[in-house]
Each structure stands twice: as C-alpha cells, then as structure tokens.
Amino acid sequence: MLFSGIIAVLTSLLIPIIILLLLLPSACYVVEQQHAVIIERLGKFNRIVNAGFHMKVPVIDRKAATVSLRTMKNGFGIDVKTQDNVTIGLEVSAQYHVSYDMGAGPADSGIYKSYYMLQE
C-alpha cells in the first residue's frame, strides 16, 4: 500500500518535471555582443533585449528578429559617362548602422524602426 502511494507521488511529480525539461531549452537564450533581439508576444511587439542571457515564455513569446548593431558597409561599382563622352568606373561605398538610441519609448528606437518600418 505504501509502495503504490510512493509510485503515485513520483509519477505525479515526474510528468511536470519532464514537461519543464522539454520547455526549458526553448525558454533560455543568449544574445551576442553587438546584437539586439526583438521579442514578440503572440505576434505583437513586446520588448527589445540587448546582449546577455535572457528567458522568454515558451510558445507565447518568440524571437522575431536579431538586429546587428555593428557598422556595416555596402559597396558597388557604377559606370558613368562624362561630358566628353568618356566612360569611367567609380566605386561607391556607404557605411551605416542601426541607431542605438532608445528614444522616448521602444517604438522610437532605431532597432524597432529598422525591423518594423524598413523594407531592406
């Protein structure tokens, strides 16, 4: 009788522990240095998290995007024709980065705008 009671208690504790162990890896995540992660809760913007160890609610929260805060460079070459009908090649480069400022609220931050307002 006592043995069956112990088995019932262990079984009732074992199921929640197994569920917790299965959900724990999806709840914990690490954001790398010079990156920010946008978290959405049920499809709606929730928060922006910076570098470090973080936790989220499994199934309800999701990592919508990882935004790089590094300065990036795009370069391309163009061919132009001068007034005296000579074609020359030019290399054009642009350096850019996502603004680090948070603004008055999260919707005013450069990270939010870079993901939700810019196409590319």
GIDA-V604139 format. One record per residue. N is the residue number from 1. RES is the residue in one small letter. SS is DSSP state (2 for helix, 1 for strand, 0 for the rest). D_FIRST is the distance of its C-alpha to the first C-alpha in whole Angstrom. Layout:
BEGIN
N & RES & SS & D_FIRST
N & RES & SS & D_FIRST
END
This chain:
BEGIN
1 & m & 0 & 0
2 & l & 2 & 4
3 & f & 2 & 5
4 & s & 2 & 5
5 & g & 2 & 6
6 & i & 2 & 9
7 & i & 2 & 10
8 & a & 2 & 11
9 & v & 2 & 13
10 & l & 2 & 15
11 & t & 2 & 16
12 & s & 2 & 17
13 & l & 2 & 19
14 & l & 2 & 20
15 & i & 2 & 22
16 & p & 2 & 24
17 & i & 2 & 25
18 & i & 2 & 26
19 & i & 2 & 28
20 & l & 2 & 30
21 & l & 2 & 30
22 & l & 2 & 32
23 & l & 2 & 34
24 & l & 2 & 35
25 & p & 2 & 38
26 & s & 2 & 40
27 & a & 2 & 39
28 & c & 1 & 41
29 & y & 1 & 45
30 & v & 1 & 48
31 & v & 1 & 51
32 & e & 0 & 54
33 & q & 0 & 57
34 & q & 0 & 60
35 & h & 1 & 58
36 & a & 1 & 56
37 & v & 1 & 53
38 & i & 1 & 54
39 & i & 1 & 50
40 & e & 1 & 50
41 & r & 1 & 47
42 & l & 0 & 47
43 & g & 0 & 50
44 & k & 1 & 52
45 & f & 1 & 53
46 & n & 1 & 51
47 & r & 1 & 52
48 & i & 1 & 54
49 & v & 1 & 52
50 & n & 0 & 54
51 & a & 0 & 54
52 & g & 1 & 50
53 & f & 1 & 47
54 & h & 1 & 45
55 & m & 1 & 42
56 & k & 0 & 42
57 & v & 0 & 40
58 & p & 0 & 39
59 & v & 0 & 40
60 & i & 0 & 42
61 & d & 1 & 44
62 & r & 1 & 46
63 & k & 1 & 49
64 & a & 1 & 52
65 & a & 1 & 55
66 & t & 1 & 55
67 & v & 1 & 59
68 & s & 1 & 61
69 & l & 0 & 63
70 & r & 0 & 65
71 & t & 0 & 69
72 & m & 1 & 70
73 & k & 1 & 73
74 & n & 1 & 74
75 & g & 1 & 77
76 & f & 1 & 79
77 & g & 1 & 83
78 & i & 1 & 86
79 & d & 1 & 89
80 & v & 1 & 92
81 & k & 1 & 95
82 & t & 0 & 98
83 & q & 0 & 101
84 & d & 0 & 103
85 & n & 0 & 101
86 & v & 0 & 99
87 & t & 1 & 95
88 & i & 1 & 93
89 & g & 1 & 90
90 & l & 1 & 88
91 & e & 1 & 84
92 & v & 1 & 82
93 & s & 1 & 79
94 & a & 1 & 77
95 & q & 1 & 75
96 & y & 1 & 72
97 & h & 0 & 69
98 & v & 0 & 66
99 & s & 0 & 67
100 & y & 0 & 65
101 & d & 0 & 65
102 & m & 0 & 63
103 & g & 0 & 65
104 & a & 0 & 64
105 & g & 0 & 61
106 & p & 2 & 59
107 & a & 2 & 61
108 & d & 2 & 65
109 & s & 0 & 63
110 & g & 2 & 65
111 & i & 2 & 61
112 & y & 2 & 61
113 & k & 2 & 64
114 & s & 2 & 64
115 & y & 2 & 61
116 & y & 2 & 62
117 & m & 0 & 65
118 & l & 0 & 67
119 & q & 0 & 67
120 & e & 0 & 68
END
